[in-house]
Amino acid sequence: MTAELVRGQNHTLPQTRLEIRVSAGSPVVAGATLGDENGTVRGVEWIAHPGAHRLPGLEVSRQAAAGHRLAVDLEALPDEVHRVTVLLALPTGVGGPTRFGATAAPFVAVTGLDGTEIATFTLTGLDAESAVSALELYRRQGAWKVRAVGQGYAAGLAEMLADQGLAGAAELAASIQEAVARSLARSVAPPPPRTPEGDRVRHASGPLDPHPPTAPQPQPTAPQSATHPPTAPQPQVPAHPSAVPQPAAPAHPPTGTDPGTQAAPAAPTAGGPINYAHPRRQHAAPPPPPPAAPPAEPGQAPQPVAGDATGWSMDERLYNQIWGMFEDLARAAAAYRSAVDFAESRMGQELDRSLSDPRNRIGGTGDRAREEARAKRDELIARAREVLDRDLAQLAAEAAVVEPALPAAYAGWDNPVWHAHRIPMELPMALRIGDLHLPERTDLRIPLLVRLPLERGIWVDSGRTASEAAALMDTDRLRRLAMETAVLHAARLLAVYPPGEFSVHVIDPAGSAAGSLAPLVDAGVLAGPPAAGPGGVASVLAHLTRRVDLVQMAVRAGAADALPPDLDTGEQLLVVNDFPHGFDDRAVTQLRYLADEGPSVGVHLLMVADREDASAYGPVLDPLWRSLLRITPAADNHLADPWVGHAWTYEPPATPPGSRVLEQVLAAVTAARRAAGH
């Protein structure tokens, strides 16, 4: 039975291998400190945080997120450790909440490895605090217990670490926040919130989605699948923003809303609770997914079905299903890796105990101890691999039926759906920008989907340090490949927006990307010729900056009718090649402004650049790089999932060799514009 703790209450832990699950209303930094018998943290080597996420017996997340799973093996902790304190802190400098009172109360659960809850604690009563000691696991008379703490610190992480006796707390707190900031550019997206429907229900909201849920609902049991066990109920928290600064008024309706209906973002009210309800839909949940096909034989798992998730449309069901597959694969690999680590750790401990007696170090006794320890390790790893292989086979079967059923916006360029593509009259939920895979099974690819309209700019890294494959390429070839990747992304965006509702501007200061840009130029789909030279750069930036300024003023004043008649209110994409070549200080400032303010009013950024080329500007451009989702023109394992922080290999999009699908799609864009009178 789960113990629901209140502040100061404790509960005996029945096992020593645990998970600590955190749900918060906005992205938080999760960490843990080790304390001795007096509760003192003896040094930085006793702290697990995003910059040093693993200690013996303890592993935490490597990035800020609204959901965390911390792994704890109490038996693997050093003997002098008597206390493990779980810490939560709000990340600084990312545009999110600066105090816990402005977001939903964090919820912490201590569970077994099978997901069974042992104890839970909701951290209520927080206000000005920006860091909090959530709970502690402590050793008492040979047994381990958990205590709900909930001690907040208005001065943040530094004050909290200093309170635990750590010297140099301020410096460490700053380095932790810096590690979080560095991870933003490699983060794929925050996890979608869970939904209350059925066993195979997927998630009802996806990455980069700052919208609140459609209606207040109790937090459900986690979806049961072959890859992770069911989770006990959690308290309801709002859908949380991306780990980067988000626009205050996104133009895309939240999951499950009617077309054209937009939810106002939730805002804290003075002295009262935050209302996360959608203002126009408080009476209905998304329709359930179609029933799964029955198993071929009793006892077998059901055959996978495309669209096996909740949603108001098949596109939404497929979108939610893909993100469910993404999470399933992340957690399956995490469980396997954790089992391998545990097997290795256990073997080491058994060998240490056996060989601590000098009499066992020679002769057959020591050899038998080594053989037995290795045999137990191999058995544990083999069992873990058997479970992983079963889960991977199920996910591969699901991918085999989902991929052919994807709409064009979600499909790869090799999918036949593109050959029959027609420009839509409504904007899809999301866009595929590549594939992700893990080394456990490289042929199992998960589509990387980003929500539309784009709420985070994209940076195609053309530097030779971008990846091992990039380091082996000629510089000119690498930059050409990066620009061709950007062209494919721009073409996809043009192809999935209704006619006339999306424009692409290009800045190519030296004209070096003429060959790569030829498909867009020849099709006549650009808003104007690629801008070259300082004059061209200044003209395009001035035009887009003016648009952002005017739309922002109109939104604030509630006077959309007052916009100039010549102003294009459709979505705009600015593609920048070889930044910062051709940019003076004013142009750099304008570009940063567009990156920060543009997405909220429909101006988006797609950069092709080598960060080393901008090193002369020093740290002034660091916020720009961090605000963008970094992808590479060659395969690289630089992206992290939002659940367990695996390093995923990103595969950029590519058209099949010899295919003319790109030209066909762009011709369809041109024809649709002419038919619509644009």
N, C-alpha and C positions, 0 to 999 in steps of 0.2 A: 504494500500500500504506500502511495506517495505521501511524504511528509511536506505539508505546505508551511514553510517557515515564516516567522516574522522576525524583525530585527532583534538580534541577540540570542535567538533560539538555536539549539544545536540538535544534531541527529547522528546516530551511529551509522557508519558506512559498512555495509555487509560485504563489500569486495574492494579490491585495491586497484583494479584496472577500470578506469572511469572515463567518461566524457563530460565536459562541462559545456552546456549549450547556452548561448547568449542570443536573445532577441531584443533589438533596440529600435526606437522610432526613427533613427537616423544613423549613418555610419559612425561607428565608434572604434577606437583602438583598444584591442584586448591584449592583456599581458598577464604575467604572474611573477611573483617574487617568492623566493625560498627564504625561510627564516630559521634561526637556530632555536634552542630551548627557551631563549629569552625573546624570541620574535624578531631578532635583529638580522637584517640583510647584510651579510659580511662583505659584499662587493658586487661589482657589475656582473661578475660571472655567475651570480645567483639570481639573475633577472632574465626572464624570457620575454622578448618583445619583438616587434616586426623586424628590427635590424639584427636580432640574434634569436631566431624563433624556436630554437631547440636546445634543451638541456637534458641531461640524463633523467629519464622518467617524466619529461614534460615537453609538450609542443604546443605552440600557439600560432595564430594566424599571422601572415606576413603583410597584411594590409588592413586598412580601415574598411569595415563593412557593417551592415545592420544585423547580420547573423554570423555567429562564430561557433566553432566546435573546437574546444581545447582538449587535447589528449593527456591523460595523467596515468602514470604507472607508479603507484606509491612505493611498491617494493623495489623499484629501480632507482629511487632517490638516494643520494648519499646518506650515510648513517647519521651525520650530524644535523640533517634537516628534520625539523619537527613541525614545520608549518608551511603551507602553500597558500598564498593570498592571491586571489583573482582580482585584477585591476581593470577598470574601464575608464577611458578618457575620450573626450571629444577632440578630433583632429583640429589643428589650428591652420588658419590661412587658406581654407578651401571653400569659404563662403557658406558653410553650414551653421547649425546652431552653435552658440558659444556657451550655453548653459543647459543643464539637463532639465530645468524647469520648462524649457521651450519645446520639449519633445515628449513623446510617450514614455512612460516609466519603463526602464529596462527590466527584463525578465531573465532570470538565470535558473537553469535546471542542471542538477547532477544526475547523470544516468549511467547505467551499465553499458557495455559495448553492444548489447542487443537493443538498445534504445529504451529499455524500461527505466522509468523515472524513479529515483530514490528520494530526492528532495528538491523542492522548488522555492524560489524567493523572488518576489516582485519588489523592486527598489522604489517604493513610493516616498513622497515627501521631499524629493530633491527640488532645489530651486536655482540658486546662483552657482551651484557647484559645476565645475567642468571636468572633474575627475572623481572617482569613487572606488573605494575598496568594497567590492561586491560581497564576497564571501571568502571564508578560509577553511582549508582542510588542515586539521591539526592532530598530532599524535598525543594520546593520553593513556598512560598505563598499558602501553603496548598495542592499543587499538586506535584506529583512525576515526575521526568524527568530522562533520561539516557544521560550520556555524554561519548563520546569516549576519553580515556585518553592516553594510549599507552606510559606511562612513564617507561623507562627501568632503571635497576640498575646493573651496572657491578659487584658490590660487593655482589650481590645476595639478598636473602630473608632478611637477617639481616639489610642491609642498607635500604631496602624498608620499613620494619616495623618501624625502627628508624625514617624514614622520616615522618611517621604518628604520631609521638610523643609517641611511646610506650617505656616505661622503660623496660630494660632487653630484648631488641630486639634480641641480639645475642644468649642468652640462649634459647629463645623461638624458634628461627629459627633452632637451633641445635636439639631441641626436636621434631620439625615438621619433619625434615629430618630423624630422628631416627624412628619416627612413620611410615614414608613411607618405610624405610628399613625393619622394622618388618613385614610390610604387604606383602612383596614380596613373602615370602614362602607360604602365604595363597591365593595368587592371582591365579585364574584359567588361565587367558590368557587375552591379550588385545583384544578389539573388532575388528572383521573383518571390513574392509572398505566397504562402500556401493557400489552397482552396478547399472548401468543405465537401467536395463531392467524391464519392466512390473510391475503390481500391486503386484504379489506374488513372485517377485524376491527376492531371498535370497542373502547372502553375498558371494562375490567371493574370499575371502581370509580369512584364519582362524587363530586360535590361534598360538602363538609362530611362526609367519611367518615374518621374517625380509625382505622378498623380496619386491622390488618395483612393482607397478602395471604393467600389461603387455603392456599398451600403455596409453598415456595421454588421459584422458577423463574428461568431465565436471562432477562435482559432481551432482548426481541425486537427485530426490525426494526420501525420505525414503520409504521403502516398506509399502504399506497400508495393514493393517490387522485389525482384530477385536480388537487387544490389544493395538495398539497405532496409532494415527492419522498420516496422511502424514506430512512430514517435508519439508519446503521450501528449495530451492537449497542452497548448501554449496559450498565453493571453494574446488578445488581438493587438496588433501594432499596425500603424499605418504603413502603406507602401513608402519606401524610402527613396531618396534621390541617389543619383550616381555619386561616386566618390570624388567628383570634381564639381566646381561651382555650377549650379543649374539655373536656367532662366526662371524668373518668377512667374511668368504667365505663358506656359507652353501652348502652342497652337493646336496640338494634336489631342483629340479626346481620349480619355482613359479607356482602358480595356472594358468592353462591355457597354459603352455609351452609344447612343444613337448617333448617326452621322450628323455632323454639324453641332452637336451638343458638347459643350466644354465645361468641365468642372473647374470651379475656382479653387486655387490652392488653399489648403487649410492654413490658418494663421492662429497663433496663440492669442487668447483673449485675456485681458488683465484679470487676474483673480479667479478665472474659471477654467474648466477643462477644455481641451481642444476637441473640436468636432471634426471627425474625419469622414463624415458621411458625404456621399455625392448629393448635391442639392436637388437633382432632378430624377434620381432613380433610387428610391429607398424601399422598394416593395418587391423586387424580383432578383433572383440569382440567375446566372447564365444557364442555359439549358444543358442537361447532362450530355456526355458524349454518347455516340451510338454504342450499343452493346457489343462487347468483344466477341469474336468468334469462339464457339465452344472448343475445348481441347479435343484433339483427335482421339485420345484414349483417356480413360479415367486416371487421374493423378498427374497428367501432364499439364504444363502451363498453357494458357490460351494462346492461340495463334495471334501474332501482332496484327493490329488494324491501324491504318492511316487515319488520323483525326481522333485518336483515342485520348481525348482531353476535353475539358469543359471549354465553352466559348459560344459566342453569339453567331459565329459563322465558321465555315470550314477552314478559312484562312487563319482565324484566331485559334481554332483547335490545333491545327498543325503547328502554329507558332508556339503554343504552350507545350505541345508534345515534344518539339525539338528541345526546348529548354529543360523539360523533364529528363530527356535522354542525356543531355549535357550534364545535369546534376548526377544522374544515376552513374554515369561513367566516372565522374570525378570521385564520387564516394566509393565506388567499387575499387578503384585504383588506390584510394586512400586506405581502405580497409586492408587490402593486400599488402601495401607497403608497411602499414603499421604492424601487421602480423609478422612480416619478415624482420622488422626491427626488433620486435619482441622476442622472436626466436633467437636472433643473434645475441640480444642482451641476456636472455635466460641461459644460453650456452656459456657465455662469459662468466655469469655469476656461479653456475654450477662448477665450472672449471676452477674458479678462484676458491670456492669452498673446499673442493676436493683436494686441490694442490696446496692449500694453506698448511696442511700437515706435511712436514718434511719427509715423513715415512712413505708418503704416497707419490713422491716426485721421481722415484726410481723404481725400476722393476715393472712387473705387469700391472700393478694396481693403477698407476698413473695412466698407462696406455688404455686400460679398460675404461677409466673415467672419461678420457678424451673421446673414445669411440662412442660411449653411451651418450655423452653430451651432444656430439655431432649427429648421432642417430635421431635424438629427440628434436634437434633443430631441423633436420631434413624432413622429419615427419610433419612438423608444424607447418613448414613452408609448403610442402606438397599438398597438405589439406587446404591451405589458404589459396594455392594456385588452382586447385580443383574448383573451389567456389568462384574464384575470379573467372576462370574459363567458362563456367556455366553462365555467369552473368554477362560476359562479353558475347557469348553465343546468342543470348536472348536479345541483347542490344543490336547485334549485327543483323539478326532476323528482322528486328523492328526497323532498322535503317533501310533494309532492302525493300520494304513496302512503303516507307514514308517518302524516300527520295523520288520515286517516279510520280508520286501524287502531289508534289509541291507546285504551287503557282510560280509564275516566272520570277517574281520578286524574291522568292526564297530558293530558287533553283540554280544549279550551276550552269555555266555556259554550254556544257555538253548535254543538257537536258533537252529533249525534243520539244518541250513546251515553248522554247524561245523561237522556234521556226514558225509557230502558229500564233505568235504573240500579237495582241492588239493593244494599243495604248488605252489604258483604263480610264473610266470616268470618275473613279474614286481612288483616293490615295490608299495604298496597302498599309498594313500595320508596321511592316519592317522590311529590311533589305539585307540580302546576303552579301557580305564583303569578304568571304573566304571560308576556309575550313580549319578545324582544329583536330589534333589527334595526340595521343599519349604513346610513349614507347612500349607499353604493355601490349598494344595491338595497333600498329601504324595504319592498317587498312581500314580501321573503323573511324570514319570521319564524321565530325559533328559540324553542321553548318553554323557559322558565326553570324548571327543576326543582330542588327542594330535597329532601334525603333526609329520611325519616321514621324514627323520631321526630325532631322538630325539635331540632337541636343548636345552633341560634343563634336568638335572638329576632328579631322583625320590628318595624320602626318605620315606620309610614305617616306621612310628613312632611306635616303640615297647614299648614305655613308658606307664606307668599306668596313667600318666597325659594327655595322648593323647586325651581321651574322657571320658564321664561319663560311657559309657559301659566298657571301658578299666579299669577304676578304680575299677570296681567290679570283674575283672578277676584275677585269679591266675597268678603270674608273668611268670611262665614257659609256661602256656597255651597261654598267650598273645604273648610271643615271638615266640612260635610255629606257631600261627595263622599269625603273621606278616611275617614269613619266607614262609609259604604256599602261602600267597598273592603275595610275590615276585616271587615265582616259577611260579604262573599263569601268571604274567606279562612277565617273561622270555619266557615261552612256547608260548605265543601269538606272541611275537616278532620273535621267531624262525619259527613260522608257517606262517607268512606273508612275510618274506623275501625270495627271490629266493634262491635255493639250493646253499650252499657254500658261500653266501654273508653275513652271520651273524654268529658270534661266541660268546659263553658265557663262561666267566671265573668266578669262584667262590672262594671267600676267606671265609673260615670258621675256624677261628684260633683254636678253641677248639674242633671242630668236633661236636658241639652241634646240628647242623641242619641236621644231617645225615638222619633222618626220613623224614623231609620235602623235602630234595633234592633227595630222592629215585627215583621219576618219571624221573627226568632229567638224573640221573646217570644210571639207568636201561636201558633207551632208548639209551644211548651212544651219546647224543647230546651235551655234554659239550666239550670244547676245551681241557680239561685235568681233572684229578681228583680234587675235591675241595682241595684248598691249606690250610694246617693246620700248626700251629706253626709259630714262628717268621721267620724261614727259608722259609716256603711256602709263607708267606705274602710278604717277600722281593723279592722272585723270580717272582711272578706274577706282582707286582708293577714295578719291573725293566723292565720286558718284555714290558708292556704296555707303560711305560714312554719312553723307547727306540723307540717304534713305533711312538708315538706322535712326538718326536724330529725329527726322520728321515723324516716323512711325511711333517712336517712343513718346514724343510730345503728344501725338494724337491719342495714344492709349491712356496716358496719364490724365489728359483733359477730357477723355470720353468724347472726342470730337473726330471720329474717323471720317466723317463727311467733309472735313476741312482739308484733307490731304490734297495736294496739287493734282490736277487731272492727268498730268504726264508721268506721275509716279507709278512705277510697276509694283503692285502690292503682292505679286506672286513670290514664291520662294526663290532665293538667289544663292548660287554656289560660286565661290571665288576659288579658282585653281591657281596656285602660285608655284612657279617652277624656279629652282635654283636660288631660293631665298638664302642670304640677304642680298645677292647681287642685284644692283640697280635700286636698292633701297637706301635713302638717307635717313637721318634721325626722325624727321617728321613722318616719313612713310612707315618706319618701324612702329612709331607710336600709334599711327592709324591702324596698322595691322593688329596690334595688340588690342586696340579698342574693338575692332570687328570680332576678334576671337572671343572677347569677354561679353560684349553686349549684343552681337549680331544674332546668335541663335534664338534669343527670346522674341525677335521680331522678323525671323525668316531669312537671315543672312548667314550662310554657313561657309566654313573654311576647309579647303583640301590642299595641304601643303606638300610639296616635294622638295626635300631639303636634307642637307648633311649638317647636323648640329655643329660639327667642328668648324664649318665655314662661318658660323655666327659667333665663334668664341671671342671675337674682338669686342662684342657688346657686353661680355662678362655675365654676371648674374641677372642683368636687367631683363633678359629674355627667358629666364627660368620659368616664370609663371606661364608664359606662352606654351612652352614645350609640355609642361605638366597638364595643361588644360586639354591637350589633344590626345586622341587615341593613336598610339604609335603602331604602325604595321610596317612590314618589310616587303620588298619586291622579290625576295628569295626566301625560301622556307627558313624559319627561325623559331626557337622555343623561348620567346620572350614574353608571352602573354600569360596572365594568371587568372584562374577561375575565381569566382567570388565566394566559393564554399570552403574549399580546403587549401587554395593557393598553389595548386600544381603549376609547374611550368609547362604550358601547352605549346606544341609546335604549330605555328600558324602557316597555312598554305595559301598564298595569294591567289586570286582568281585568274584564270587563263582560258582563252578560247582554244578549242581543239585545233591541232595543226591542219592547215589548209582550209579551215572553215571560214565562211563569209558571214557568220552569224552576226558579227558586230555591224557590218555594213547593212545587213537586212534590218536589224533593229533600228538603226539610225534612220534608214529610209522610211520605216514605219512612223517614227517620230515626226519627220518632215511632212509626210502625207497627212498625219492626224492634225498637225498645226494648220496646214492649208485648208483642210476640210472645216476646221473650226474658225477660220478667218483670222488666224494669227500670223 
